[in-house]
Amino acid sequence: MNTINTTHEAEIEKTGFSLSDKDRKSIDVNGYFRIDNALSPAQVVAMRTRLQEIVDIEGDDAGLEVHTEVGTDRIGDLVNKDPMFDICFSHPRVLGTARHMLGDDIRLSALNSRTALPGYGHHGLHADSGSKVQPGEYEKAMSIWLLCDFTEDNGPTRVVPGSHSWGKLAAEEMDDPNLDHPDQIYLTGKAGTCFVFNAHIWHGGTMNNSEEKRPAIFGFFGRRDVVQYIDQKKYMRPETYERLDATARHMLDVEGMTEFSPADFDRQSDHYKENSADSAY
């Protein structure tokens, strides 16, 4: 069982940020936390523009690290795509929240984007663990960075508050996880908002019923003893490594690297090849 950080002083030392007692209780009970204005309006515009540029450049290979999906624009391995995305694995409030959920010793598992096109985006309710996890043994957390206003109409993520602590899977408890759950809520908010949630909570994407794309970035964190979705050492590019400081290298678990994969290595993550359920994001 992982040891959850219980002192404000330790959190401040780690991240420069500490959750209030009220926030801690809400996270523990509900399984998610909302951070308003995590990105500035200028950062939102810059990220949306850059994601579209990368999709245009990568063409049919866009999202190859994860998988391609009809009805979405996907990009994998954002760590190596542009420094502007570094905030997604270094934001103090995001890291403080993830550490409260998982314990101090966490690392980035993957950083991807998924833009749901009009008429697409629905997923059945699921937990990213793929197996039953008991309270206090949580392995993974997720952050969703809203790059447009998320409304109930344009495909926001839905979650079932408290389900992370049930030790049950939606597929076993529901007749059809694609249907609504009576306790589900939608994670809606203004562009620049970031939601951090326990990845063992029942959650899923919803249909984008608007006429516009719905862009978002998904950052995954895991305990250091849990296999990364994307092996950051395998994917690390020399130029990325050079620009990262010691704190970022530790968060990615790439400290002390001297050799790097050839430019033409197989880019699809072994994890996503073997675990199609986790390819939702």
C-alpha positions in Angstrom: 0.0 0.0 0.0 1.4 3.4 -0.9 1.9 6.0 1.9 -0.2 9.1 1.4 1.4 12.4 2.2 -0.4 13.8 5.3 1.5 17.0 6.2 1.0 20.4 4.6 4.7 21.1 5.2 5.8 18.1 3.1 3.6 19.1 0.2 4.8 22.7 0.2 8.4 21.4 0.2 7.6 19.1 -2.8 5.5 21.4 -4.9 5.3 24.9 -3.4 1.6 24.2 -2.9 -0.6 22.7 -0.3 -4.2 21.5 -0.5 -6.7 22.7 2.2 -8.3 20.2 4.5 -11.6 20.9 2.7 -10.0 20.1 -0.6 -8.4 16.9 0.7 -11.7 15.6 2.0 -13.4 16.4 -1.2 -10.8 14.6 -3.3 -10.9 11.6 -1.0 -14.7 11.4 -1.1 -15.4 12.4 -4.7 -12.2 11.3 -6.5 -11.6 14.5 -8.5 -10.5 18.1 -8.1 -11.0 21.2 -10.2 -8.3 23.8 -10.8 -9.5 27.0 -12.4 -7.2 29.1 -14.5 -4.5 26.5 -14.6 -3.6 27.9 -18.1 -3.8 31.5 -19.2 -5.9 32.5 -22.2 -2.6 33.0 -24.1 -1.4 29.5 -23.2 -4.7 28.0 -24.3 -4.6 29.6 -27.7 -0.9 28.7 -28.2 -1.5 25.1 -27.3 -4.6 24.7 -29.5 -2.6 26.3 -32.4 0.4 24.0 -31.8 -1.7 20.9 -31.6 -3.3 21.6 -34.9 0.2 22.2 -36.5 1.4 18.9 -35.2 -1.6 17.0 -36.5 -1.0 18.6 -39.9 2.7 17.7 -39.8 2.2 14.1 -38.7 -0.7 13.4 -40.9 -1.8 9.8 -40.9 0.9 9.1 -38.2 -0.7 11.5 -35.7 -1.4 9.7 -32.5 0.6 6.6 -33.5 2.3 6.4 -30.1 -1.2 5.7 -28.6 -3.4 4.6 -31.5 -5.5 6.2 -34.2 -9.3 6.6 -33.6 -12.1 7.5 -35.9 -13.6 10.8 -35.1 -10.6 12.3 -33.2 -7.4 14.2 -33.8 -4.9 12.5 -31.5 -1.3 13.3 -30.6 0.9 11.1 -28.4 4.2 11.8 -26.6 3.7 15.6 -26.2 6.8 15.7 -23.9 8.9 15.6 -27.1 6.6 17.7 -29.3 7.0 21.2 -27.8 8.3 22.8 -24.5 5.0 24.6 -24.1 3.5 21.4 -22.9 5.9 21.0 -20.0 3.5 22.8 -17.7 1.3 19.8 -17.9 3.7 17.7 -15.9 5.1 20.5 -13.7 2.1 22.6 -12.5 2.4 22.8 -8.7 -1.3 22.4 -8.0 -1.7 19.4 -10.4 1.3 17.7 -8.9 0.1 18.4 -5.4 -3.2 16.9 -6.1 -1.8 13.8 -7.8 0.6 13.3 -4.9 -2.3 13.5 -2.5 -4.1 10.7 -4.4 -1.1 8.4 -5.0 1.6 9.3 -2.5 4.8 11.3 -3.0 6.7 9.0 -5.3 5.0 9.6 -8.6 6.1 10.0 -12.2 4.6 11.0 -15.5 3.1 8.0 -17.3 2.0 9.7 -20.6 1.1 13.1 -22.0 -1.3 12.9 -25.0 -3.9 15.1 -26.6 -7.3 14.0 -27.9 -9.6 16.3 -29.9 -13.1 14.9 -30.3 -14.6 15.9 -33.7 -18.4 16.8 -34.0 -20.5 13.6 -33.7 -17.8 11.5 -32.0 -16.1 11.0 -28.6 -18.3 8.7 -26.6 -16.8 6.0 -24.4 -18.2 3.5 -22.0 -17.6 4.1 -18.3 -14.4 2.4 -17.2 -11.5 2.7 -14.7 -8.0 3.0 -16.2 -6.6 0.3 -13.9 -8.6 -2.4 -15.7 -8.7 -4.3 -12.4 -10.3 -3.8 -8.9 -8.2 -1.5 -6.6 -9.0 -1.1 -3.0 -8.9 2.4 -1.2 -5.3 3.4 -0.3 -3.9 1.2 -3.1 -4.5 3.6 -5.9 -2.0 3.4 -8.8 -2.9 6.1 -11.3 -4.2 9.7 -11.6 -5.3 11.7 -14.7 -5.3 15.4 -15.5 -7.5 16.9 -18.2 -6.5 20.3 -19.5 -9.5 22.0 -21.2 -8.4 23.9 -24.3 -11.9 25.2 -25.0 -15.0 25.7 -22.9 -16.3 22.2 -21.9 -20.1 22.1 -21.9 -22.6 19.2 -21.6 -23.0 19.4 -25.4 -19.5 19.2 -26.7 -18.2 15.9 -25.3 -16.9 16.5 -21.7 -15.7 13.7 -19.6 -18.2 12.2 -17.3 -17.3 10.7 -13.9 -19.2 8.8 -11.2 -18.1 10.6 -7.9 -16.9 8.2 -5.2 -16.6 5.2 -7.5 -12.8 5.1 -7.1 -13.3 3.8 -3.6 -15.9 1.1 -4.4 -13.4 -1.6 -5.4 -15.7 -2.5 -8.4 -15.6 -2.2 -12.2 -18.3 -0.5 -14.2 -18.3 -3.5 -16.7 -19.3 -5.8 -13.8 -21.8 -3.6 -12.1 -23.7 -2.0 -15.1 -25.7 -3.8 -17.7 -24.2 -1.4 -20.3 -21.4 1.0 -19.3 -22.1 3.0 -22.5 -25.4 4.1 -20.9 -25.7 6.9 -18.3 -25.1 6.2 -14.6 -27.6 7.8 -12.3 -24.8 9.4 -10.2 -22.6 10.6 -13.1 -21.6 14.3 -13.5 -20.0 16.1 -16.4 -16.6 17.8 -15.9 -17.5 21.1 -17.5 -15.6 24.4 -17.2 -13.9 27.3 -19.0 -10.9 26.9 -21.2 -7.8 26.8 -19.1 -9.4 24.7 -16.4 -7.7 21.5 -15.3 -9.4 18.6 -13.7 -7.3 16.0 -11.8 -9.0 12.8 -10.9 -8.2 9.4 -9.5 -7.9 7.2 -12.6 -9.7 4.4 -10.8 -12.9 6.5 -10.8 -15.5 5.4 -13.3 -15.2 7.8 -16.2 -15.6 8.1 -19.9 -15.9 10.6 -22.8 -19.2 11.7 -24.1 -20.5 12.6 -27.6 -19.5 15.9 -29.0 -22.9 17.2 -30.2 -21.6 20.6 -31.1 -20.4 21.8 -34.5 -16.8 22.5 -33.2 -13.8 20.4 -32.3 -13.4 19.7 -28.6 -9.6 19.8 -27.8 -8.0 18.6 -24.6 -4.7 17.4 -23.2 -4.5 14.3 -21.0 -1.7 13.9 -18.5 -1.3 10.6 -16.7 0.6 10.1 -13.5 1.4 6.8 -11.8 3.2 5.5 -8.8 6.8 5.0 -9.6 6.4 1.2 -9.2 3.7 1.1 -11.8 4.6 0.6 -15.5 4.4 3.8 -17.5 1.9 4.0 -20.4 4.7 5.4 -22.5 8.3 4.4 -21.5 9.7 7.9 -21.2 13.3 6.7 -21.5 12.6 4.9 -24.8 10.8 8.0 -26.3 13.1 10.7 -24.9 14.9 12.7 -27.6 18.3 14.2 -26.9 17.2 17.8 -27.5 14.3 17.3 -25.1 16.6 15.8 -22.4 19.0 18.8 -22.7 16.3 21.4 -22.0 14.8 19.5 -19.0 16.0 20.5 -15.5 16.7 18.0 -12.8 13.1 18.2 -11.4 11.5 17.5 -14.8 13.9 14.6 -15.5 12.9 13.1 -12.1 9.2 13.5 -12.9 9.7 11.7 -16.2 12.1 9.1 -14.6 14.8 9.8 -17.2 17.7 10.8 -15.0 21.2 9.9 -16.0 20.4 9.1 -19.7 23.4 8.9 -22.0 22.0 6.8 -24.9 18.8 7.4 -26.8 16.6 5.4 -29.2 17.3 5.8 -32.9 15.0 8.3 -34.7 13.3 5.5 -36.6 12.3 3.3 -33.7 8.8 1.8 -33.5 6.8 4.7 -32.0 3.7 2.9 -30.9 3.8 2.3 -27.1 3.9 -1.4 -26.1 1.4 -0.6 -23.4 -1.2 0.7 -25.8 -0.6 -2.2 -28.2 -1.5 -4.6 -25.4 -4.2 -2.6 -23.5 -6.7 -1.2 -26.0 -9.0 -0.1 -23.1 -6.5 2.5 -22.1 -6.4 3.9 -25.6 -9.5 6.0 -24.9 -7.2 8.9 -24.1 
